[in-house]
């Protein structure tokens, strides 16, 4: 059974940093493209970025230069390092598997999400 | 403002059909067939219900169907049920590498 379990969320002040992790199990993690999607309170979904199976990363414009996505295939773990956090970064961050079972760029399995709150 | 445009809300009675539109550009929806749809119930993670414009993942009801014409994709739900009440999001791959989402559509089953 597939599991994606996020951790590391919490309350931080503007300008601070935070690292989210996502522990994966139930599939061959090293073969999977992995994506982060966030959702501000009461708002829609927003793509944050992805890391391919080979380690290539893409980041959405709001995340470029502040967020870094990485993976540790030896530990089946995905990371999202966030720095210079702003209040607009507040939301639930989902770890998502991309294009594994159902074609390119479909997000076929989602974690339960980790809440990040940026507030002074 | 979201990259893809969806109506904020739609509604229908049990047994009826509804359609949710998702409008993009020739750089995303119109460029390839990488359009997906997601269902999200309150407090839950989204769930993939349509991929590659028209395909359903295993276990998703055949009451859900997808289509595309030009730069606009559509999700149709037939035989509406109370449990279909949720938020629905479209997404598309955009040339250059990004994934883009619609703003979401709230479905109310009357």
Interface residues (C-beta under 8 A of the other chain):
Chain A: X35 X37 X44 X45 X46 X47 X50 X58 X60 X94 X101 X102 X103 X104 X105 X106 X107 X108 X109 X110 X111 X112 X113
Chain B: X2 X34 X36 X38 X45 X46 X47 X48 X51 X52 X55 X57 X89 X91 X92 X93 X97 X98 X99 X100 X101 X102 X103 X104
